[in-house]
Amino acid sequence: MATLDATLQAGFEYREKKVVVLFDVKAGKKSFFLNGDYDEKTGVFAEDALPVMVENMTQDDYQTELIQAEAEFNHRKEIQIFPATGNDYGVLVVGEQGGKWFSALRVKIGGVEIKERLDSEQSCSKSRSVQIERSLGRFMDFVKENLGAEESKGFKNAVELVKAEQKELVE
């Protein structure tokens, strides 16, 4: 009786329902739709579907969205450009989709960083090694622009080693 009375007093009750979460990275929002409003076979929401709740995305949500988006790539590989030290790191991510190779840079050196996601809207190449060389070129441009020409020379050897190691791999 107490539970029914509390429900009547509140005017609502909590019920567990399965939902589909839609991430809008540009807006920084996540929308929750009832599972019945989404057709898994076609990947389309019903025309009259409205979100039951909209929230701001958290850092964990961005990470989840990134993992889901990058899971669509075949032969996905994270390549360390230089060893991580302290808070500094340099990673190149490469993957294949539809016979084309895509790449993304995730680099932090001091207070500057690049955080790209691997997606099919970026420039691509038909060759893995060519795409890796392009990304390493962008990395070196980034380092020269932010650290100066003299400091960038320290990264040149690491970049050449990555190029040599990756060129030998079969696509």
Secondary structure, 3 states (H helix, E strand, C coil): CHHHHHHHHHCCCCCCCCEEEEEECCCCEEEEEEHHHEECCCCEECCCCCCCEEEECCHHHHHHHHHHHHCCCEEEEEEEEEEEECCEEEEEEEEEECCEEEEEEEEEECCEEEECCCCCCCCCECCHHHHHHHHHHHHHHHHHHHHCHHHHHHHHHHHHHHHHHHHCCCC
